Amino acid sequence: MIGISYHAGGMKDLRLHEVITLLSEAGYDAIEMMCGPEAHIPSGEVTDSLLKEVKARTADHGLKVSVINPFTGKGLYQLALEDKQGAMDHYALLQDVAVALGAHGVNFLTGYGGDNGDAFAWRLLVDVLKPLCRRAEALGITMNIHNHEATTIDAPSKVTLLIAHVASHALKALNDITNFYHLGEDIAEVTEKLGPLTAHCHVKGVRGMYPYSTFLIPGEEGDELDFRTFAASLGKSGYDKYISVETFPHMRMEKAQIAYDMMAETLKELGLR
């Protein structure tokens, strides 16, 4: 079965207890928890007592924590360029947060290394990810590559190449299918190709193709993303973790319910929920 999660960055303007309550009432299985400089869990203020409180609150509302997202933070490449050890320390903290909250992994954006050369960016990413992934292996969690347009890792071939270079079973793909789709990738093909490597998924609604695309609430009028094909392809590959709804704060408050209803109905019809 495939669970439905919600990227809490879509409600960063609300307090965490309000977000948890809304998601629980809407029917969600899990929350993709933010931990960053300006996130629901501020990365500079993490304490054992805070994490115990967050874990208890989510459990009391029937929610799991799917993954940890370093929301509002810089990409891994930019962090490492400024301070390599600092970048590793930051993501080690996020790994510890994941373990404390029962999440199965930590997401990361690579950022873009064009100013210093693409090869330089790749080498720095590999150098930083190798020790981070060894640590993740020991903790029993994953580091999830979040593909994104205008970053070093934007295509599925780059996801698999980075995984090959790091050579760790803890380095996995976060299949943000919308980011692949609006760059021209075939939904079924990319999903099945990355299937064995995928540890988490994101879905946004979208209209148009990059660089003229506009993100929408998944399932709202005008959404052109073929979620049914995505879900069916995940099912074909044996995926059984979470798909996180990714929306944005400026979208209307019904966003979580609209997305959940569409996804839950589709997954149920496909026998995946």
Helices and strands as residue ranges (DSSP letters): E 3-7, G 8-11, H 16-26, E 30-36, E 41-42, G 43-45, H 48-60, E 64-69, H 76-82, H 84-101, E 105-108, G 114-116, H 118-139, E 142-146, H 156-166, E 171-176, H 177-181, H 187-194, G 195-197, E 198-203, E 205-207, E 214-216, H 227-237, E 242-245, H 255-269
